[in-house]
Each structure stands twice: as C-alpha cells, then as structure tokens.
Amino acid sequence: MHVLLHPTYRAVLADPVPEGRIVLFIGPAHPQTDREVEILVHEFPDSSRQAVILHAMELGPKFRRYREENPHG
C-alpha cells in the first residue's frame, strides 16, 4: 500500500490492453527501508470500474531497467 501512496517512480506502460491502461508503480515497501517493490495496476480511467492490482513483488531487473531507460515515466 505504501508504494501506491508514495511511489518514487510511476509510468503508464505502452503495451496496449483491451480496456484502460497498465500503470507501473515503484517505491519502498515501507518508510524505513531502501528495498523497492514493483506493482502493476490495471486502471480504468474512463469507467466506473475499480482498478485491479495485477502484479506485486520485489523490484526485479526488468522494471529496474525500464525505469533507467524511461527516467521521466
């Protein structure tokens, strides 16, 4: 939950999805750690549907590299 409320990195992923968009959140698991977590959320901005968390785990090489290659999100 801390990552979603206080991300150090946020980006809308370019991969197309049938509805809405996929958003990547990266940030610390809690305020007292440097350990980062990656979370993917399927958002439906033009709908009354609620967002769905698709993926959550410790930051891995794929999204670490993505953040380095896309520093502004």
C-alpha positions in Angstrom: 0.0 0.0 0.0 2.9 2.3 0.8 4.2 2.1 -2.8 0.9 3.1 -4.3 0.6 6.1 -2.0 4.3 7.2 -2.1 5.8 5.9 -5.4 9.3 7.1 -6.3 8.5 6.2 -9.9 5.2 5.9 -11.8 4.7 5.2 -15.5 1.9 4.3 -17.8 3.2 1.3 -19.8 2.9 1.5 -23.6 1.7 -2.1 -24.0 -1.9 -2.0 -25.3 -4.7 -3.6 -23.2 -8.3 -4.1 -24.2 -9.7 -1.6 -21.7 -8.0 1.1 -19.6 -4.2 1.1 -19.1 -1.5 -0.6 -17.1 0.4 1.6 -14.7 3.8 0.7 -13.1 4.5 1.9 -9.5 8.0 1.5 -8.0 8.8 2.6 -4.5 9.9 1.4 -1.0 7.8 -1.3 0.7 7.6 1.0 3.8 9.3 4.2 5.0 12.1 2.5 6.9 13.6 0.5 4.0 15.5 1.0 0.8 14.1 -2.2 -0.6 11.9 -1.4 -3.6 8.7 -3.0 -4.8 7.2 -3.1 -8.3 3.4 -3.0 -8.6 1.3 -3.2 -11.9 -2.2 -1.8 -11.7 -4.8 -2.1 -14.4 -6.7 1.3 -14.3 -10.0 2.1 -16.0 -9.9 6.0 -16.1 -13.0 6.5 -18.3 -15.1 4.0 -16.4 -16.7 3.4 -13.0 -14.7 0.1 -12.8 -12.2 -0.1 -9.9 -8.5 -0.5 -10.5 -7.1 -4.0 -10.2 -3.6 -4.9 -8.9 -2.1 -7.4 -11.3 1.4 -7.9 -10.0 3.4 -7.1 -6.9 6.9 -8.2 -6.0 10.4 -7.0 -5.0 11.8 -4.9 -7.8 13.4 -7.1 -10.4 15.8 -6.5 -13.3 13.0 -6.0 -16.0 11.4 -2.9 -14.4 14.7 -1.7 -12.9 16.0 -1.5 -16.5 12.6 0.1 -17.7 13.0 2.8 -15.1 16.6 3.5 -16.2 15.6 3.7 -19.8 12.5 5.8 -19.1 13.5 8.1 -16.2 10.6 10.5 -16.6 7.9 7.8 -16.6 
